[in-house]
């Protein structure tokens, strides 16, 4: 299933205000049912310089692509990584799949 990217500030604000939250050691996921599957990523400057932030975004997009077939419904999803010394794909993928099972998305 194809997903669309969240780009508008109003979409992000709506998710922050009305979405449900799920937590893991490396990620916070905010989700809400919607008409089409959308995904956004929010990485703040406290994670490091732009090179590090862009790498985190690439890792999260790929982890979401791998976990997306396990999502049963249609949601707007926002991924927020937690500050860490090291960021790796395997950790993001495992925690994202664990949260999908836990929250029954």
N, C-alpha and C positions, 0 to 999 in steps of 0.2 A: 504494500500500500504506500502510495506517495504521500509525503507530508509537505506542508508549506512552512515557511519561516515566519515567526513573529517579527515585525519590523516597526510597527507604530507604537509610540509611547502610550497611547490610550489602551492598546491591547495589553501591554505590560502592566499598566496601572490596574486594569480590571482584574487581571490574574492575581496581583498582589493583594487586592482588597477582598475579592470574593472566592478565591481558589482555596482548595484544601492542600495541606502540606504533609509531606512525608520526609523523614530524615534518615540519613545514614552517616557513617563516619566521614565520608568524603563528599557527600552531595546533599543538597536540599532540593526537593522536587515540589513544585506547586502546579496543581492540575485542576482542570475544570471541564465538564462536558461542553462540546461545541458542535457546530455543523460540519466542520472539516478538521482533519488532523493538522495541528500546527505545533511548532516547537520553537522555543527561543532560549537563548543562553545569556546569562548576566554574569560578567566577570569584572570585578572592580579593580581599581588601581592598586589595592593593597596586595594583590597577587603577584605583582612584579611589573617589569617593563612590558612594552607592547609585544615583544617577541615571545615572552612567556605567556601572556594573556591569549595571544593568537594560537599558540600551541595547545593551550587548555581547551579553547573553543573547537579546534580540529579534533582533539581526542573525544570530547563530549559528543560532537556530531556523529562521529563514527560509532561510538558506543550506543547512541540512540538508534542508529540504523540497524545495528546488530540486534537490539532488544525490541525493536518496533513490531516484528511479527507476533510477539507474545502479548501485545496489547490488544484486548478484545473490543474495546469501544472506540469512540471518536472523541478525542480530548484536545484541549489546548494545554500544552505542557511547557513549563519554564524550568530550566536546569540552572542551579546556582552551586558552583563548587565551593568547598570550604578551603581556607588557607592551609597550606601544607608545605613541607620541605620538598616533597617529590610528588609529581603528578604522572600517573601512568595509565595507559589504556585498560589494562586488565582490571585494575581496581575500580575504575569508573564503570566498566561493563558489568562486573559482578554486583556492585552495589545497585546499579540501575535495574538489573534483572531481579534482584532480591526485593527491591521496593515495588516493582510491578506485581510480583507474586503476593507480597504482603498487603498491598492496597487493592488487589484484585482489579487492576486496570484492564 
